[in-house]
Amino acid sequence: MSGHSKWHNIQKTKGAQDAKRAAAFTKISKEMIVAVKEGGGVADPAYNSRLATVITKAKAANMPNDNIKRVLEKAASAGQGDDYETITYEGHGPSGVAVIVETMTDNRNRTAGNIRHHFDKYGGSLGTSGCVSWSFDKKGVIVIDNEDGDLDEDTVMMDALDAGAADFEAEEGCFTVYTDPADFNDVAKALEDKKYAFASAQVEMVPQTYIKLEKQEDIDNMEKMLEIFEDDDDVQNVWHNWEE
């Protein structure tokens, strides 16, 4: 959830992610409910592109199909998700790290107060809308697992580009595929059909540049800030330009 889905970040936090699996599934379930609501009650991803995007994210997070089915059945019921609204906050962490916090909440006053507190507690500050988002690009990001080194880079790259990907990057233990947000679902589906396993897959806010923190105090505060955001039930995603 925190920042751009670089594979080294995913590896480093695997243990913590496993421990918080239930909480992650709850957040994704909320996204599905809202996607169905905002899609006019349509619970079929073939006719609801936002829902299709969330389901791809859920599968990449290893959310069981039975869980997904139950959430969709619940979301299709009248009144589900009516109280939720999506609010995005922007601000700065220690030493000017740009931070975007995406929330879904049924109480905007509570959420706004909590987000401001999280920023302030660890040396950051909540800013105004647009204060940092100009330095991010919205992209579909699909991370293909290659931890065992079994996949051929050229083959994966050609499959991704043939599927409509905008860019491709080989990293240690994985390949990262970038798409236009509008093309994300089609590219993900094409790669799924070729049996690629995703370490993560979602539409992200990708930083144009990164900031490296030099002081240990700033590093500690940034880590604590990201952790408290992740533990907040109202927070869905946190994007930042800290080069960890």
FIKOLZA-1660 file (N, C-alpha, C; in steps of 0.1 Angstrom, whole numbers, plus 5000, padded with zeros to 4 digits):
% residues 244
   i   px   py   pz ch aa at
   1 5008 4988 5000  A  M  N
   1 5000 5000 5000  A  M CA
   1 5009 5013 5000  A  M  C
   2 5020 5012 5006  A  S  N
   2 5028 5024 5008  A  S CA
   2 5037 5027 4996  A  S  C
   3 5034 5037 4989  A  G  N
   3 5043 5041 4979  A  G CA
   3 5043 5033 4966  A  G  C
   4 5052 5035 4958  A  H  N
   4 5053 5028 4945  A  H CA
   4 5057 5013 4948  A  H  C
   5 5051 5004 4940  A  S  N
   5 5052 4990 4943  A  S CA
   5 5065 4984 4937  A  S  C
   6 5076 4989 4942  A  K  N
   6 5089 4983 4939  A  K CA
   6 5091 4970 4946  A  K  C
   7 5097 4960 4939  A  W  N
   7 5097 4947 4945  A  W CA
   7 5105 4946 4958  A  W  C
   8 5115 4954 4960  A  H  N
   8 5123 4953 4972  A  H CA
   8 5114 4958 4984  A  H  C
   9 5105 4967 4981  A  N  N
   9 5096 4972 4992  A  N CA
   9 5086 4960 4995  A  N  C
  10 5081 4953 4985  A  I  N
  10 5072 4942 4988  A  I CA
  10 5079 4931 4996  A  I  C
  11 5091 4928 4992  A  Q  N
  11 5098 4917 4999  A  Q CA
  11 5100 4921 5013  A  Q  C
  12 5104 4934 5016  A  K  N
  12 5108 4938 5029  A  K CA
  12 5096 4938 5038  A  K  C
  13 5084 4939 5033  A  T  N
  13 5072 4940 5042  A  T CA
  13 5063 4928 5041  A  T  C
  14 5068 4917 5035  A  K  N
  14 5060 4905 5033  A  K CA
  14 5055 4900 5046  A  K  C
  15 5063 4899 5056  A  G  N
  15 5059 4894 5069  A  G CA
  15 5048 4903 5075  A  G  C
  16 5050 4916 5075  A  A  N
  16 5040 4925 5080  A  A CA
  16 5027 4924 5072  A  A  C
  17 5028 4922 5059  A  Q  N
  17 5016 4921 5050  A  Q CA
  17 5008 4908 5054  A  Q  C
  18 5015 4897 5056  A  D  N
  18 5009 4885 5059  A  D CA
  18 5001 4886 5073  A  D  C
  19 5007 4893 5082  A  A  N
  19 5001 4895 5095  A  A CA
  19 4988 4904 5094  A  A  C
  20 4988 4913 5084  A  K  N
  20 4977 4922 5083  A  K CA
  20 4968 4918 5071  A  K  C
  21 4968 4906 5067  A  R  N
  21 4960 4901 5056  A  R CA
  21 4945 4904 5057  A  R  C
  22 4940 4901 5069  A  A  N
  22 4926 4904 5071  A  A CA
  22 4922 4918 5069  A  A  C
  23 4931 4927 5075  A  A  N
  23 4928 4941 5074  A  A CA
  23 4929 4946 5059  A  A  C
  24 4938 4940 5052  A  A  N
  24 4940 4944 5037  A  A CA
  24 4928 4940 5030  A  A  C
  25 4922 4928 5033  A  F  N
  25 4911 4923 5026  A  F CA
  25 4898 4931 5029  A  F  C
  26 4898 4936 5041  A  T  N
  26 4887 4945 5045  A  T CA
  26 4887 4958 5037  A  T  C
  27 4899 4964 5035  A  K  N
  27 4900 4976 5027  A  K CA
  27 4896 4973 5012  A  K  C
  28 4901 4962 5007  A  I  N
  28 4897 4959 4993  A  I CA
  28 4882 4957 4992  A  I  C
  29 4877 4950 5002  A  S  N
  29 4862 4948 5001  A  S CA
  29 4854 4961 5001  A  S  C
  30 4859 4970 5009  A  K  N
  30 4853 4984 5009  A  K CA
  30 4854 4990 4995  A  K  C
  31 4865 4988 4988  A  E  N
  31 4867 4994 4975  A  E CA
  31 4857 4987 4965  A  E  C
  32 4855 4974 4966  A  M  N
  32 4846 4967 4957  A  M CA
  32 4831 4972 4960  A  M  C
  33 4828 4974 4972  A  I  N
  33 4814 4979 4975  A  I CA
  33 4812 4992 4969  A  I  C
  34 4822 5001 4971  A  V  N
  34 4820 5015 4965  A  V CA
  34 4820 5014 4950  A  V  C
  35 4828 5006 4944  A  A  N
  35 4829 5004 4929  A  A CA
  35 4815 5000 4924  A  A  C
  36 4809 4991 4931  A  V  N
  36 4795 4986 4927  A  V CA
  36 4785 4998 4928  A  V  C
  37 4786 5005 4939  A  K  N
  37 4777 5016 4941  A  K CA
  37 4778 5027 4931  A  K  C
  38 4791 5031 4928  A  E  N
  38 4793 5041 4918  A  E CA
  38 4791 5036 4904  A  E  C
  39 4791 5023 4902  A  G  N
  39 4788 5018 4889  A  G CA
  39 4773 5015 4887  A  G  C
  40 4765 5021 4895  A  G  N
  40 4750 5020 4894  A  G CA
  40 4745 5007 4899  A  G  C
  41 4752 5000 4908  A  G  N
  41 4748 4988 4914  A  G CA
  41 4752 4976 4905  A  G  C
  42 4760 4978 4895  A  V  N
  42 4764 4967 4886  A  V CA
  42 4776 4959 4893  A  V  C
  43 4774 4946 4896  A  A  N
  43 4784 4939 4903  A  A CA
  43 4791 4929 4894  A  A  C
  44 4790 4931 4881  A  D  N
  44 4797 4923 4871  A  D CA
  44 4808 4931 4865  A  D  C
  45 4821 4926 4868  A  P  N
  45 4833 4934 4863  A  P CA
  45 4833 4936 4848  A  P  C
  46 4826 4927 4841  A  A  N
  46 4826 4929 4826  A  A CA
  46 4818 4941 4822  A  A  C
  47 4810 4947 4831  A  Y  N
  47 4802 4959 4828  A  Y CA
  47 4805 4970 4837  A  Y  C
  48 4816 4968 4846  A  N  N
  48 4819 4979 4856  A  N CA
  48 4834 4979 4856  A  N  C
  49 4841 4988 4849  A  S  N
  49 4855 4988 4847  A  S CA
  49 4862 4991 4861  A  S  C
  50 4857 5000 4869  A  R  N
  50 4863 5002 4882  A  R CA
  50 4863 4990 4890  A  R  C
  51 4852 4982 4890  A  L  N
  51 4851 4970 4898  A  L CA
  51 4862 4960 4892  A  L  C
  52 4863 4959 4879  A  A  N
  52 4873 4950 4873  A  A CA
  52 4887 4953 4879  A  A  C
  53 4890 4966 4880  A  T  N
  53 4903 4970 4885  A  T CA
  53 4905 4966 4899  A  T  C
  54 4895 4967 4907  A  V  N
  54 4896 4964 4921  A  V CA
  54 4897 4948 4923  A  V  C
  55 4890 4941 4915  A  I  N
  55 4891 4926 4915  A  I CA
  55 4905 4922 4911  A  I  C
  56 4911 4928 4901  A  T  N
  56 4925 4925 4898  A  T CA
  56 4934 4927 4909  A  T  C
  57 4932 4938 4916  A  K  N
  57 4940 4941 4928  A  K CA
  57 4938 4931 4939  A  K  C
  58 4925 4927 4941  A  A  N
  58 4922 4917 4951  A  A CA
  58 4929 4903 4948  A  A  C
  59 4928 4899 4936  A  K  N
  59 4935 4886 4932  A  K CA
  59 4950 4887 4934  A  K  C
  60 4956 4898 4930  A  A  N
  60 4970 4900 4932  A  A CA
  60 4974 4899 4947  A  A  C
  61 4965 4903 4955  A  A  N
  61 4967 4903 4970  A  A CA
  61 4963 4889 4976  A  A  C
  62 4960 4880 4967  A  N  N
  62 4957 4866 4971  A  N CA
  62 4944 4865 4979  A  N  C
  63 4935 4874 4976  A  M  N
  63 4921 4874 4983  A  M CA
  63 4914 4862 4976  A  M  C
  64 4909 4852 4985  A  P  N
  64 4902 4841 4979  A  P CA
  64 4890 4844 4971  A  P  C
  65 4887 4836 4961  A  N  N
  65 4876 4839 4952  A  N CA
  65 4863 4838 4959  A  N  C
  66 4862 4830 4970  A  D  N
  66 4850 4829 4978  A  D CA
  66 4847 4842 4985  A  D  C
  67 4858 4848 4990  A  N  N
  67 4856 4861 4996  A  N CA
  67 4852 4872 4987  A  N  C
  68 4858 4872 4975  A  I  N
  68 4854 4882 4964  A  I CA
  68 4839 4880 4961  A  I  C
  69 4835 4867 4959  A  K  N
  69 4821 4864 4956  A  K CA
  69 4811 4869 4967  A  K  C
  70 4815 4867 4979  A  R  N
  70 4806 4871 4990  A  R CA
  70 4805 4887 4991  A  R  C
  71 4816 4893 4988  A  V  N
  71 4816 4908 4989  A  V CA
  71 4807 4913 4977  A  V  C
  72 4808 4907 4965  A  L  N
  72 4800 4912 4954  A  L CA
  72 4785 4910 4956  A  L  C
  73 4782 4898 4963  A  E  N
  73 4768 4896 4966  A  E CA
  73 4763 4906 4976  A  E  C
  74 4771 4909 4986  A  K  N
  74 4767 4919 4995  A  K CA
  74 4766 4933 4989  A  K  C
  75 4775 4936 4980  A  A  N
  75 4775 4949 4974  A  A CA
  75 4763 4951 4965  A  A  C
  76 4758 4940 4959  A  A  N
  76 4747 4941 4950  A  A CA
  76 4734 4944 4958  A  A  C
  77 4734 4942 4971  A  S  N
  77 4722 4944 4979  A  S CA
  77 4719 4959 4981  A  S  C
  78 4707 4962 4982  A  A  N
  78 4703 4977 4982  A  A CA
  78 4709 4983 4994  A  A  C
  79 4715 4995 4992  A  G  N
  79 4720 5003 5003  A  G CA
  79 4734 5001 5007  A  G  C
  80 4740 4991 5001  A  Q  N
  80 4754 4988 5005  A  Q CA
  80 4763 5000 4999  A  Q  C
  81 4772 5005 5008  A  G  N
  81 4782 5015 5003  A  G CA
  81 4777 5029 5002  A  G  C
  82 4764 5031 5006  A  D  N
  82 4758 5044 5005  A  D CA
  82 4765 5055 5013  A  D  C
  83 4771 5050 5025  A  D  N
  83 4777 5060 5034  A  D CA
  83 4791 5064 5031  A  D  C
  84 4798 5056 5022  A  Y  N
  84 4812 5059 5019  A  Y CA
  84 4814 5070 5009  A  Y  C
  85 4824 5078 5011  A  E  N
  85 4828 5087 5001  A  E CA
  85 4844 5086 5000  A  E  C
  86 4849 5089 4988  A  T  N
  86 4863 5089 4985  A  T CA
  86 4869 5103 4987  A  T  C
  87 4879 5104 4995  A  I  N
  87 4886 5117 4998  A  I CA
  87 4901 5115 4997  A  I  C
  88 4908 5123 4990  A  T  N
  88 4922 5123 4988  A  T CA
  88 4929 5134 4995  A  T  C
  89 4939 5132 5004  A  Y  N
  89 4946 5142 5011  A  Y CA
  89 4960 5142 5006  A  Y  C
  90 4966 5154 5006  A  E  N
  90 4980 5156 5002  A  E CA
  90 4988 5164 5012  A  E  C
  91 5001 5160 5013  A  G  N
  91 5009 5167 5023  A  G CA
  91 5024 5163 5021  A  G  C
  92 5031 5167 5031  A  H  N
  92 5046 5164 5031  A  H CA
  92 5049 5156 5044  A  H  C
  93 5058 5147 5042  A  G  N
  93 5064 5140 5053  A  G CA
  93 5077 5146 5057  A  G  C
  94 5086 5140 5065  A  P  N
  94 5098 5145 5069  A  P CA
  94 5107 5149 5057  A  P  C
  95 5114 5161 5059  A  S  N
  95 5123 5166 5048  A  S CA
  95 5116 5168 5035  A  S  C
  96 5103 5170 5035  A  G  N
  96 5096 5174 5022  A  G CA
  96 5092 5162 5014  A  G  C
  97 5092 5150 5019  A  V  N
  97 5087 5139 5011  A  V CA
  97 5072 5141 5008  A  V  C
  98 5069 5140 4995  A  A  N
  98 5055 5142 4990  A  A CA
  98 5047 5129 4993  A  A  C
  99 5035 5132 4999  A  V  N
  99 5026 5121 5003  A  V CA
  99 5012 5123 4999  A  V  C
 100 5006 5113 4993  A  I  N
 100 4992 5113 4989  A  I CA
 100 4985 5102 4996  A  I  C
 101 4974 5105 5003  A  V  N
 101 4967 5096 5011  A  V CA
 101 4952 5094 5005  A  V  C
 102 4949 5083 5000  A  E  N
 102 4936 5080 4995  A  E CA
 102 4927 5073 5006  A  E  C
 103 4915 5079 5008  A  T  N
 103 4907 5074 5019  A  T CA
 103 4893 5070 5014  A  T  C
 104 4886 5062 5021  A  M  N
 104 4872 5059 5019  A  M CA
 104 4866 5060 5033  A  M  C
 105 4856 5069 5035  A  T  N
 105 4851 5072 5048  A  T CA
 105 4836 5074 5049  A  T  C
 106 4830 5071 5060  A  D  N
 106 4816 5074 5063  A  D CA
 106 4815 5086 5072  A  D  C
 107 4827 5092 5076  A  N  N
 107 4827 5103 5085  A  N CA
 107 4839 5112 5081  A  N  C
 108 4837 5122 5073  A  R  N
 108 4848 5130 5068  A  R CA
 108 4855 5138 5079  A  R  C
 109 4848 5142 5089  A  N  N
 109 4854 5150 5100  A  N CA
 109 4863 5141 5108  A  N  C
 110 4859 5129 5111  A  R  N
 110 4868 5120 5118  A  R CA
 110 4881 5117 5109  A  R  C
 111 4879 5114 5097  A  T  N
 111 4890 5111 5088  A  T CA
 111 4900 5122 5086  A  T  C
 112 4894 5134 5084  A  A  N
 112 4903 5146 5082  A  A CA
 112 4911 5149 5095  A  A  C
 113 4905 5147 5106  A  G  N
 113 4912 5150 5119  A  G CA
 113 4923 5139 5121  A  G  C
 114 4920 5127 5118  A  N  N
 114 4930 5116 5119  A  N CA
 114 4942 5118 5110  A  N  C
 115 4939 5121 5097  A  I  N
 115 4950 5123 5087  A  I CA
 115 4959 5134 5091  A  I  C
 116 4953 5145 5096  A  R  N
 116 4961 5157 5100  A  R CA
 116 4970 5153 5112  A  R  C
 117 4964 5145 5121  A  H  N
 117 4972 5141 5133  A  H CA
 117 4983 5132 5129  A  H  C
 118 4981 5123 5119  A  H  N
 118 4992 5114 5115  A  H CA
 118 5003 5121 5109  A  H  C
 119 5000 5131 5100  A  F  N
 119 5010 5140 5094  A  F CA
 119 5018 5147 5105  A  F  C
 120 5011 5154 5114  A  D  N
 120 5018 5162 5124  A  D CA
 120 5026 5154 5134  A  D  C
 121 5022 5142 5137  A  K  N
 121 5028 5134 5148  A  K CA
 121 5043 5130 5144  A  K  C
 122 5045 5129 5131  A  Y  N
 122 5058 5124 5127  A  Y CA
 122 5066 5134 5118  A  Y  C
 123 5064 5147 5121  A  G  N
 123 5072 5157 5114  A  G CA
 123 5067 5161 5100  A  G  C
 124 5055 5158 5097  A  G  N
 124 5050 5161 5084  A  G CA
 124 5039 5172 5085  A  G  C
 125 5033 5175 5074  A  S  N
 125 5022 5185 5074  A  S CA
 125 5012 5183 5063  A  S  C
 126 4999 5184 5067  A  L  N
 126 4988 5182 5057  A  L CA
 126 4988 5195 5049  A  L  C
 127 4987 5193 5035  A  G  N
 127 4987 5204 5026  A  G CA
 127 4973 5206 5020  A  G  C
 128 4972 5214 5009  A  T  N
 128 4960 5216 5002  A  T CA
 128 4960 5207 4990  A  T  C
 129 4948 5206 4985  A  S  N
 129 4946 5197 4973  A  S CA
 129 4955 5202 4961  A  S  C
 130 4962 5193 4955  A  G  N
 130 4971 5196 4944  A  G CA
 130 4985 5200 4948  A  G  C
 131 4988 5201 4961  A  C  N
 131 5001 5206 4965  A  C CA
 131 5012 5196 4962  A  C  C
 132 5010 5183 4960  A  V  N
 132 5020 5174 4956  A  V CA
 132 5016 5165 4945  A  V  C
 133 5004 5164 4942  A  S  N
 133 4999 5154 4932  A  S CA
 133 5005 5158 4918  A  S  C
 134 5008 5170 4916  A  W  N
 134 5014 5175 4903  A  W CA
 134 5027 5167 4900  A  W  C
 135 5034 5162 4910  A  S  N
 135 5047 5156 4908  A  S CA
 135 5045 5140 4907  A  S  C
 136 5033 5136 4906  A  F  N
 136 5030 5121 4904  A  F CA
 136 5023 5119 4891  A  F  C
 137 5025 5107 4885  A  D  N
 137 5017 5103 4873  A  D CA
 137 5008 5092 4877  A  D  C
 138 4996 5092 4872  A  K  N
 138 4987 5081 4875  A  K CA
 138 4989 5070 4864  A  K  C
 139 4992 5058 4869  A  K  N
 139 4996 5047 4860  A  K CA
 139 4990 5034 4865  A  K  C
 140 4987 5025 4856  A  G  N
 140 4985 5011 4860  A  G CA
 140 4999 5005 4862  A  G  C
 141 5000 4998 4873  A  V  N
 141 5013 4991 4876  A  V CA
 141 5011 4977 4880  A  V  C
 142 5016 4968 4872  A  I  N
 142 5015 4954 4874  A  I CA
 142 5029 4948 4877  A  I  C
 143 5031 4942 4888  A  V  N
 143 5044 4936 4892  A  V CA
 143 5042 4921 4890  A  V  C
 144 5050 4915 4881  A  I  N
 144 5050 4901 4878  A  I CA
 144 5061 4894 4886  A  I  C
 145 5057 4884 4894  A  D  N
 145 5067 4877 4902  A  D CA
 145 5076 4869 4894  A  D  C
 146 5089 4871 4896  A  N  N
 146 5100 4863 4890  A  N CA
 146 5110 4860 4900  A  N  C
 147 5106 4857 4913  A  E  N
 147 5116 4855 4924  A  E CA
 147 5124 4843 4921  A  E  C
 148 5119 4833 4914  A  D  N
 148 5126 4821 4911  A  D CA
 148 5135 4822 4899  A  D  C
 149 5133 4833 4891  A  G  N
 149 5141 4835 4879  A  G CA
 149 5138 4826 4868  A  G  C
 150 5125 4821 4868  A  D  N
 150 5121 4812 4857  A  D CA
 150 5117 4819 4844  A  D  C
 151 5113 4831 4845  A  L  N
 151 5108 4838 4834  A  L CA
 151 5119 4845 4825  A  L  C
 152 5117 4845 4812  A  D  N
 152 5126 4851 4803  A  D CA
 152 5122 4866 4801  A  D  C
 153 5131 4875 4803  A  E  N
 153 5128 4889 4803  A  E CA
 153 5123 4893 4789  A  E  C
 154 5129 4889 4778  A  D  N
 154 5124 4893 4765  A  D CA
 154 5110 4888 4762  A  D  C
 155 5107 4876 4767  A  T  N
 155 5094 4870 4764  A  T CA
 155 5083 4878 4772  A  T  C
 156 5086 4881 4785  A  V  N
 156 5076 4888 4793  A  V CA
 156 5074 4902 4787  A  V  C
 157 5085 4909 4783  A  M  N
 157 5084 4922 4778  A  M CA
 157 5076 4922 4765  A  M  C
 158 5078 4913 4756  A  M  N
 158 5070 4912 4744  A  M CA
 158 5055 4909 4747  A  M  C
 159 5053 4900 4756  A  D  N
 159 5039 4898 4760  A  D CA
 159 5032 4910 4766  A  D  C
 160 5040 4917 4774  A  A  N
 160 5034 4930 4780  A  A CA
 160 5031 4940 4770  A  A  C
 161 5041 4943 4761  A  L  N
 161 5039 4953 4750  A  L CA
 161 5028 4949 4740  A  L  C
 162 5027 4936 4737  A  D  N
 162 5017 4931 4728  A  D CA
 162 5003 4933 4735  A  D  C
 163 5002 4932 4748  A  A  N
 163 4990 4934 4755  A  A CA
 163 4986 4948 4756  A  A  C
 164 4995 4958 4753  A  G  N
 164 4991 4972 4753  A  G CA
 164 4998 4980 4764  A  G  C
 165 5009 4974 4770  A  A  N
 165 5016 4981 4781  A  A CA
 165 5023 4993 4775  A  A  C
 166 5025 5003 4783  A  A  N
 166 5031 5016 4779  A  A CA
 166 5046 5015 4782  A  A  C
 167 5050 5007 4792  A  D  N
 167 5065 5006 4795  A  D CA
 167 5067 4993 4803  A  D  C
 168 5080 4990 4804  A  F  N
 168 5084 4977 4810  A  F CA
 168 5097 4979 4817  A  F  C
 169 5098 4973 4829  A  E  N
 169 5111 4975 4837  A  E CA
 169 5114 4962 4843  A  E  C
 170 5126 4957 4841  A  A  N
 170 5131 4945 4848  A  A CA
 170 5138 4949 4861  A  A  C
 171 5134 4942 4871  A  E  N
 171 5140 4944 4884  A  E CA
 171 5144 4931 4890  A  E  C
 172 5152 4931 4901  A  E  N
 172 5156 4919 4908  A  E CA
 172 5144 4912 4913  A  E  C
 173 5141 4900 4908  A  G  N
 173 5130 4892 4914  A  G CA
 173 5116 4895 4908  A  G  C
 174 5115 4904 4898  A  C  N
 174 5102 4908 4893  A  C CA
 174 5104 4916 4880  A  C  C
 175 5093 4917 4873  A  F  N
 175 5092 4926 4861  A  F CA
 175 5080 4936 4864  A  F  C
 176 5082 4948 4862  A  T  N
 176 5071 4958 4864  A  T CA
 176 5066 4963 4851  A  T  C
 177 5053 4962 4849  A  V  N
 177 5046 4966 4837  A  V CA
 177 5038 4979 4840  A  V  C
 178 5040 4989 4832  A  Y  N
 178 5033 5001 4833  A  Y CA
 178 5022 5003 4822  A  Y  C
 179 5011 5008 4825  A  T  N
 179 5000 5010 4815  A  T CA
 179 4994 5024 4817  A  T  C
 180 4987 5028 4807  A  D  N
 180 4978 5039 4808  A  D CA
 180 4966 5034 4817  A  D  C
 181 4961 5043 4827  A  P  N
 181 4951 5038 4835  A  P CA
 181 4939 5032 4828  A  P  C
 182 4936 5038 4816  A  A  N
 182 4924 5033 4808  A  A CA
 182 4927 5019 4802  A  A  C
 183 4940 5015 4801  A  D  N
 183 4943 5002 4795  A  D CA
 183 4946 4992 4806  A  D  C
 184 4946 4995 4818  A  F  N
 184 4950 4986 4829  A  F CA
 184 4943 4973 4829  A  F  C
 185 4929 4973 4828  A  N  N
 185 4922 4961 4829  A  N CA
 185 4925 4952 4817  A  N  C
 186 4926 4957 4805  A  D  N
 186 4929 4949 4793  A  D CA
 186 4943 4943 4794  A  D  C
 187 4952 4950 4798  A  V  N
 187 4966 4945 4799  A  V CA
 187 4967 4934 4810  A  V  C
 188 4961 4937 4822  A  A  N
 188 4961 4927 4832  A  A CA
 188 4954 4914 4828  A  A  C
 189 4943 4915 4821  A  K  N
 189 4936 4903 4817  A  K CA
 189 4944 4895 4807  A  K  C
 190 4951 4902 4798  A  A  N
 190 4959 4895 4788  A  A CA
 190 4971 4888 4795  A  A  C
 191 4977 4894 4805  A  L  N
 191 4988 4888 4812  A  L CA
 191 4983 4876 4821  A  L  C
 192 4971 4878 4827  A  E  N
 192 4965 4867 4834  A  E CA
 192 4963 4855 4825  A  E  C
 193 4958 4858 4813  A  D  N
 193 4955 4847 4804  A  D CA
 193 4967 4839 4800  A  D  C
 194 4979 4846 4801  A  K  N
 194 4992 4839 4798  A  K CA
 194 4998 4833 4811  A  K  C
 195 4990 4833 4822  A  K  N
 195 4993 4826 4834  A  K CA
 195 5005 4832 4842  A  K  C
 196 5007 4845 4840  A  Y  N
 196 5016 4852 4848  A  Y CA
 196 5011 4855 4862  A  Y  C
 197 5019 4853 4872  A  A  N
 197 5015 4855 4886  A  A CA
 197 5019 4870 4890  A  A  C
 198 5009 4877 4896  A  F  N
 198 5012 4891 4900  A  F CA
 198 5015 4892 4914  A  F  C
 199 5026 4899 4917  A  A  N
 199 5029 4903 4931  A  A CA
 199 5020 4914 4936  A  A  C
 200 5017 4923 4927  A  S  N
 200 5007 4934 4929  A  S CA
 200 5002 4939 4916  A  S  C
 201 4990 4945 4916  A  A  N
 201 4984 4950 4904  A  A CA
 201 4973 4960 4908  A  A  C
 202 4976 4973 4905  A  Q  N
 202 4966 4983 4907  A  Q CA
 202 4970 4996 4900  A  Q  C
 203 4961 5005 4900  A  V  N
 203 4964 5018 4894  A  V CA
 203 4970 5027 4906  A  V  C
 204 4981 5032 4903  A  E  N
 204 4989 5039 4914  A  E CA
 204 4992 5053 4910  A  E  C
 205 4996 5061 4919  A  M  N
 205 5002 5074 4917  A  M CA
 205 5017 5072 4918  A  M  C
 206 5024 5073 4907  A  V  N
 206 5038 5070 4906  A  V CA
 206 5046 5083 4906  A  V  C
 207 5056 5084 4915  A  P  N
 207 5064 5097 4916  A  P CA
 207 5072 5099 4904  A  P  C
 208 5073 5111 4900  A  Q  N
 208 5082 5115 4888  A  Q CA
 208 5097 5115 4893  A  Q  C
 209 5099 5119 4905  A  T  N
 209 5113 5118 4911  A  T CA
 209 5111 5113 4926  A  T  C
 210 5123 5109 4931  A  Y  N
 210 5123 5104 4945  A  Y CA
 210 5132 5112 4954  A  Y  C
 211 5129 5112 4967  A  I  N
 211 5137 5119 4977  A  I CA
 211 5144 5108 4986  A  I  C
 212 5157 5110 4988  A  K  N
 212 5164 5101 4997  A  K CA
 212 5166 5108 5011  A  K  C
 213 5161 5102 5021  A  L  N
 213 5163 5107 5035  A  L CA
 213 5177 5104 5040  A  L  C
 214 5184 5114 5045  A  E  N
 214 5197 5111 5050  A  E CA
 214 5198 5109 5066  A  E  C
 215 5189 5116 5073  A  K  N
 215 5189 5115 5087  A  K CA
 215 5181 5103 5092  A  K  C
 216 5187 5096 5102  A  Q  N
 216 5180 5084 5107  A  Q CA
 216 5167 5088 5114  A  Q  C
 217 5166 5100 5120  A  E  N
 217 5154 5104 5126  A  E CA
 217 5143 5106 5116  A  E  C
 218 5146 5112 5104  A  D  N
 218 5137 5113 5094  A  D CA
 218 5132 5100 5088  A  D  C
 219 5141 5091 5087  A  I  N
 219 5138 5077 5082  A  I CA
 219 5128 5070 5092  A  I  C
 220 5132 5071 5105  A  D  N
 220 5123 5065 5115  A  D CA
 220 5109 5071 5115  A  D  C
 221 5108 5084 5114  A  N  N
 221 5096 5091 5114  A  N CA
 221 5087 5088 5101  A  N  C
 222 5094 5087 5090  A  M  N
 222 5087 5083 5078  A  M CA
 222 5081 5069 5079  A  M  C
 223 5089 5060 5084  A  E  N
 223 5084 5046 5085  A  E CA
 223 5072 5045 5095  A  E  C
 224 5073 5053 5106  A  K  N
 224 5062 5053 5116  A  K CA
 224 5050 5060 5110  A  K  C
 225 5052 5070 5102  A  M  N
 225 5040 5077 5095  A  M CA
 225 5033 5067 5086  A  M  C
 226 5041 5060 5077  A  L  N
 226 5035 5051 5068  A  L CA
 226 5027 5040 5075  A  L  C
 227 5033 5035 5086  A  E  N
 227 5027 5025 5094  A  E CA
 227 5014 5029 5100  A  E  C
 228 5013 5041 5106  A  I  N
 228 5001 5046 5112  A  I CA
 228 4990 5049 5101  A  I  C
 229 4994 5053 5089  A  F  N
 229 4985 5054 5078  A  F CA
 229 4979 5041 5075  A  F  C
 230 4988 5031 5074  A  E  N
 230 4983 5018 5069  A  E CA
 230 4974 5011 5080  A  E  C
 231 4976 5015 5092  A  D  N
 231 4967 5009 5103  A  D CA
 231 4954 5016 5104  A  D  C
 232 4952 5028 5097  A  D  N
 232 4940 5035 5098  A  D CA
 232 4930 5029 5089  A  D  C
 233 4918 5025 5094  A  D  N
 233 4908 5018 5087  A  D CA
 233 4902 5026 5075  A  D  C
 234 4903 5039 5076  A  D  N
 234 4898 5048 5066  A  D CA
 234 4907 5049 5054  A  D  C
 235 4920 5046 5056  A  V  N
 235 4930 5048 5045  A  V CA
 235 4931 5036 5036  A  V  C
 236 4929 5038 5023  A  Q  N
 236 4930 5028 5013  A  Q CA
 236 4944 5026 5007  A  Q  C
 237 4950 5038 5003  A  N  N
 237 4963 5037 4997  A  N CA
 237 4971 5049 5002  A  N  C
 238 4984 5047 5002  A  V  N
 238 4993 5059 5005  A  V CA
 238 5004 5058 4994  A  V  C
 239 5006 5069 4987  A  W  N
 239 5016 5070 4977  A  W CA
 239 5026 5081 4982  A  W  C
 240 5039 5078 4979  A  H  N
 240 5049 5088 4984  A  H CA
 240 5062 5087 4975  A  H  C
 241 5071 5097 4976  A  N  N
 241 5082 5097 4967  A  N CA
 241 5095 5095 4975  A  N  C
 242 5094 5088 4987  A  W  N
 242 5106 5084 4994  A  W CA
 242 5113 5073 4988  A  W  C
 243 5126 5075 4985  A  E  N
 243 5134 5064 4980  A  E CA
 243 5139 5055 4992  A  E  C
 244 5132 5044 4994  A  E  N
 244 5135 5036 5006  A  E CA
 244 5148 5028 5004  A  E  C
% end
